[in-house]
Amino acid sequence: MKLQNQLVYIAIAAALGMAGWVGFAQKAEGQKKKLAISIKPKDVADALHAVIASDREVYTRQAVLGKAGQGMANPCEMFRLSSEASASKGVEFSYVLRSLKSSRSRNAPETEVERKGLARVAEHPAEAYYAEEMQGGRWYFTAVYPDVAQHPSCVTCHNQLKDSPKTDFKLGEVMGGVVVRVALEL
Ligand code: HEC
């Protein structure tokens, strides 16, 4: 073997050796790293909302296609029924649909944080509103996410609802809010 070739092989072997050592050092570093929990109540609320909103989005589309089935609940009744079902399991969070212009009195805001949050998301549809609030002697992290008329059926149905205080909802408009509450104490 020529000296030049030998030198190339030595260089490659050295490079591989170095890469292996770096990999080992990184692994050792990883094992040394202590568990430092950085998940915050906001992350939990945002994650719950991602699931709730996706569910709602898909169900609304399916309902319009007639796939939700005859006699099935509309997307908002579905939302309330699921929320009640999860509450009955004793989970440490809750979620409700609210609006300052609600068609049902049960969906009107009940706390100051809900009122503030709904007013805020109506003006800033791209942002959620977050606050801490005390309810029944317990602290909660409360998030209010804008509930947007993402589908024409949201508007068509609501503008015709018997008790709707508003009959000119438009596509893309904030119709209310999804309120997610996460218990901060057990
Ligand atoms: C087929 C009719 C129908 C469709 C479609 C519909 N809703 Fe509703 N919505 C209702 C009814 C009925 C309620 C009251 C539900 C309850 O309290 O059980 C409601 C409740 C709500 C509320 C709570 C305030 C209120 O008016 O009571 C919001 C906010 C809302 N809907 C937004 C939407 C959005 C956004 C969409 C589309 C993704 C949508 N709705 C689609 C019928 C509908």
Residues whose N, C-alpha, C, O or C-beta is under 5 A from the ligand:
A	BS01	HEC	T60 N74 P75 C76 E77 R80 L97 R98 S99 K101 S102 S103 R104 N107 D147 V148 A149 Q150 S153 C154 C157 M175 G176 G177
